[in-house]
Amino acid sequence: MHVRKVPQPGWNLEYVMFIFMRISGLLFFLLALTAVALALYMGARYQMDLGTLMRWTFFPNPNHVVDSNIPDLEAGWSTGFWQVMQILFLFFGGTHGMNGLRVVLEDYIKRPYLAMAIRTLFFLLWIFLLVLSVYVVLGS
């Protein structure tokens, strides 16, 4: 019979990530609704088809509207605001996904040193992917 370790109360990684997963899920909806509302306000209802609008919603990059019939692409669509929105999507999405993958793998890993190695690997991979994604967003 295997005795399960009782978690300690207080602010630990598991509790913080539990709260973060709930908040980031809600922020996805808020960011998506904000992106759709602002894109529609900026004229997307006249200039984009539905597929382009959805691509823009979840990855607001001016290259997604290049193939559309938008006469002035640089006016409003490639501002710093949309870059911040894109970085927020990547941060919350990447962190949400990496934490979910970490939780699933830790359910199957029973050795403490291997779990710590996986956490360290995921942390380094998370930092690398965030830095790379910010570089891509600011470079495009």
Contacts in CASP RR format, 6 or more apart in sequence:
PFRMAT RR
TARGET T0000
AUTHOR 0000-0000-0000
METHOD contacts of the structure
MODEL  1
MHVRKVPQPGWNLEYVMFIFMRISGLLFFLLALTAVALALYMGARYQMDL
GTLMRWTFFPNPNHVVDSNIPDLEAGWSTGFWQVMQILFLFFGGTHGMNG
LRVVLEDYIKRPYLAMAIRTLFFLLWIFLLVLSVYVVLGS
7 14 0 8 1.000
17 99 0 8 1.000
17 103 0 8 1.000
20 95 0 8 1.000
20 96 0 8 1.000
20 99 0 8 1.000
21 96 0 8 1.000
21 99 0 8 1.000
21 100 0 8 1.000
24 92 0 8 1.000
24 93 0 8 1.000
24 95 0 8 1.000
24 96 0 8 1.000
25 92 0 8 1.000
25 96 0 8 1.000
27 88 0 8 1.000
27 92 0 8 1.000
28 89 0 8 1.000
28 92 0 8 1.000
28 93 0 8 1.000
28 96 0 8 1.000
31 85 0 8 1.000
31 88 0 8 1.000
31 89 0 8 1.000
31 92 0 8 1.000
32 57 0 8 1.000
32 58 0 8 1.000
34 85 0 8 1.000
35 56 0 8 1.000
35 57 0 8 1.000
35 58 0 8 1.000
35 60 0 8 1.000
35 85 0 8 1.000
36 53 0 8 1.000
36 57 0 8 1.000
39 48 0 8 1.000
39 53 0 8 1.000
39 56 0 8 1.000
39 57 0 8 1.000
39 60 0 8 1.000
40 53 0 8 1.000
42 76 0 8 1.000
42 77 0 8 1.000
44 52 0 8 1.000
44 53 0 8 1.000
44 56 0 8 1.000
47 65 0 8 1.000
47 68 0 8 1.000
47 69 0 8 1.000
47 70 0 8 1.000
48 56 0 8 1.000
48 65 0 8 1.000
48 68 0 8 1.000
48 70 0 8 1.000
49 68 0 8 1.000
52 64 0 8 1.000
52 65 0 8 1.000
52 67 0 8 1.000
52 68 0 8 1.000
55 64 0 8 1.000
56 64 0 8 1.000
56 65 0 8 1.000
58 89 0 8 1.000
59 86 0 8 1.000
59 89 0 8 1.000
60 82 0 8 1.000
60 85 0 8 1.000
60 86 0 8 1.000
60 89 0 8 1.000
61 82 0 8 1.000
61 86 0 8 1.000
61 137 0 8 1.000
61 140 0 8 1.000
62 73 0 8 1.000
62 74 0 8 1.000
62 77 0 8 1.000
62 78 0 8 1.000
62 82 0 8 1.000
62 140 0 8 1.000
63 140 0 8 1.000
65 73 0 8 1.000
65 77 0 8 1.000
66 73 0 8 1.000
70 77 0 8 1.000
76 82 0 8 1.000
83 137 0 8 1.000
83 138 0 8 1.000
86 137 0 8 1.000
87 133 0 8 1.000
87 134 0 8 1.000
87 137 0 8 1.000
90 130 0 8 1.000
90 133 0 8 1.000
90 134 0 8 1.000
90 137 0 8 1.000
91 130 0 8 1.000
94 126 0 8 1.000
94 129 0 8 1.000
94 130 0 8 1.000
95 126 0 8 1.000
95 130 0 8 1.000
98 122 0 8 1.000
98 125 0 8 1.000
98 126 0 8 1.000
98 129 0 8 1.000
101 122 0 8 1.000
102 118 0 8 1.000
102 119 0 8 1.000
102 122 0 8 1.000
105 118 0 8 1.000
106 115 0 8 1.000
106 118 0 8 1.000
106 119 0 8 1.000
109 115 0 8 1.000
109 118 0 8 1.000
END
